[in-house]
Amino acid sequence: MHTTASPTERDLETTRHTATGGNASPEVAEQAARRRTFAVISHPDAGKSTLTEALALHAHAIGEAGAVHGKGNRRGVVSDWMEMERDRGISITSAVLQFAYAETVINLLDTPGHADFSEDTYRVLAAVDAAVMLVDAAKGIEPQTHKLFEVCRARGVPVITVVNKWDRPGLDALAIMDELTTRLDLHPMPLTWPVGVAGDFRGVLDCATGDFVEFTRTPGGATEAIATRWSAEEARATVGEVFTQAEEEYDLLNASGHGFDLELFLSGAATPVLFGSAVLNFGVRQLLDTLVALAPAPGARADASGGARAVSAPFSGFVFKIQAGMDKAHRDRLAFVRVCSGHFTRGMVVTHADTGRPFATKYAQSVFGRDRSTLDEAFPGDVIGLVNANALRVGDTLFAEEKVAFPRIPLFAPEHFAVARAAVSGKQKQFRRGIEQLGEEGVVQVLHSDRRGAQAPVLAAVGPMQFDVAKHRMEHEFGSPIRLEQLPYSVARAVIPAALPQLENRGGAEALTRADGVHLAVFADKWRMASVERDLPAGALSPVFG
């Protein structure tokens, strides 16, 4: 009955061979083939951090799943370690969790869902090989989900879709399939199908075998749910009409061309779909098994010259995240490096591509949320934490032996601007150090001008919540409370140096220089920008992002 849904072993071997380049050195190729590096993306409140926690639970990386709000006796989730994240119940910064499952090394990158932190999510998506897109069963495809999917499509990242919160009332399953098709132009290929409508979740139909997998929650929902597998005949006899309806719905989809196709998935044109409830741990193991079986292993990565760095080449990697304040005892700074090729060993001396200078890796660490441990070796797909890497910036490349540079990670155009000043005059040293650090991490973009001076930098952000994070961290991590004065600008463009004098003393406009040396012109709105642009040389303004 269900003949076209399941991936074949030949399909899986093709995935592994293609992903590793087909001719990698035996050790690196074998280790790379064992890696699955992916991000979880969603609209806020779709259950992303809860799913991240449930995946770690099912891989036995933690003994009990926490809750986003940590209510009752349940602790908070490991991926939301910042104080503000726990207070607000949202993910503010991306987190990395590495654990083993089914002889596979999982590198899971949890991302912020809120639009205000889009840049952090974009940086993470530059470091993964696949994404899990979480859809709220009651709300369907939401705006931020749509935006993040488009980033995945632009980067060529294949997507596995999980319809979450099926234990609560929501949309019809077929309606969600239709939304994937019409709103995202993404061909859905269900691997599981819900038995029971949203809000009455009995279990799932395994589309590959036709079996019924029944879920039973455990007390408190903090441990693995009990999954019982029944044959189709047994399910029809015990569950009855609700299982038969699920069979009929899936058969209708399968007959209309929605069976599994590996090539369509890897091309980004189609998405495998699973149904579950992260908070109850329903369907989580099926997702882990799907990631192991279908998500691509690390492959050759495009470099800045237009070539590709094979996984078998000597070590290379790029910095996709900088984070300070993870260890309150030491106040250190951690650079997160995605390994792109070769075999990394702690203590090896690599080269910083931008400067050509050697870089020692004695203090390499493996990261699991906030927790860190010494890391002795890593392979393509893994994430290395380099401690006190003050010379490194987001987008930097490190390599050994054979020189390579990977494309920089572009910055978004900011839409919110505020002048920052130290609230305590005697804290100028801490103020300068903190502002510089937040800029290097990408918490905010830091802009300067001769007119405003070094003591009044302009902070630029995609969303206003970034300012809340900056204020909180400046006070609690750097010991320098700040005052912010909002500026009346909403549009930013890169501007050529020759046009800078013409922006002086123009109402509703200002010229500023970003910490990386890029000159920006900021305007009150797009109409003011158009008015000023008429007086500038042709081509003086250009988009910031790109």
ZIFEN-V423791 format. One record per helix or strand of 2 or more residues. SS is the DSSP state (alpha for helix, beta for strand). FROM is the first residue (numbers start at 1). TO is the last residue. If there is no record, write none. Layout:
SS|FROM|TO  SS|FROM|TO
//
This chain:
alpha|9|19  alpha|26|33  beta|35|42  alpha|48|58  alpha|83|88  beta|95|101  beta|104|110  alpha|115|125  beta|130|136  alpha|143|155  beta|158|164  alpha|173|184  beta|187|190  beta|192|195  beta|203|206  beta|212|216  alpha|219|221  beta|226|230  alpha|232|238  alpha|241|258  alpha|262|267  beta|270|275  alpha|278|280  alpha|284|294  beta|301|302  beta|308|309  beta|316|324  beta|333|341  beta|344|345  beta|349|352  beta|358|360  beta|364|368  beta|371|374  beta|377|378  beta|383|387  beta|397|399  beta|416|422  alpha|425|441  beta|445|448  beta|458|461  alpha|465|476  beta|482|486  beta|491|495  alpha|497|503  beta|509|514  beta|519|523  alpha|526|533  beta|541|542
//
